[in-house]
Amino acid sequence: MRDFVDGSAFNYEQGQRARKLFAAVVLAALDDAIADDKKYGNGPEQIARWARSRDGREVLSCAGIDPNERVVKGLMEFVAKGVRTSVALSREESERRAAADSDAEAA
């Protein structure tokens, strides 16, 4: 029984690592589309074409993202804003931490 639990935990961790790897590929695709948007002005179209492609749908699925049209529109809007993923993620994280700190002080 213990071997089964250890094996299941190992498989779960491996799956989580793979999902994070594919999420990093999605972030890189977003950054590439933002760069294309700044250089050529076609970033939202590029990310939409990628997300609708067979490879894009596969990567999104492996990252744990349902590759539907709503997601494609969201990716296009994100690229149109022109904010790099590293900046967007760090700002979001800092706002979350600030909210958590203010909640802790209030309690």
Residue pairs with C-beta under 8 A, 6 or more apart in sequence:
18 62
19 62
19 63
19 64
22 59
22 60
22 62
22 63
22 64
23 63
23 64
23 65
25 59
25 63
26 59
26 60
26 63
26 65
27 85
29 47
29 50
29 56
29 59
30 47
30 75
30 78
30 79
30 85
31 84
31 85
31 86
32 46
33 43
33 44
33 46
33 47
33 50
33 75
33 79
34 43
34 79
34 82
34 83
34 84
34 85
35 43
36 42
36 43
36 46
37 43
37 44
37 46
37 79
37 80
37 82
38 82
43 79
43 80
43 82
44 76
44 77
44 79
44 80
45 76
46 79
47 72
47 75
47 76
47 79
48 72
48 75
48 76
50 56
51 57
51 60
51 67
51 71
51 72
51 75
52 72
56 67
57 67
60 66
60 67
60 71
61 67
65 71
78 88
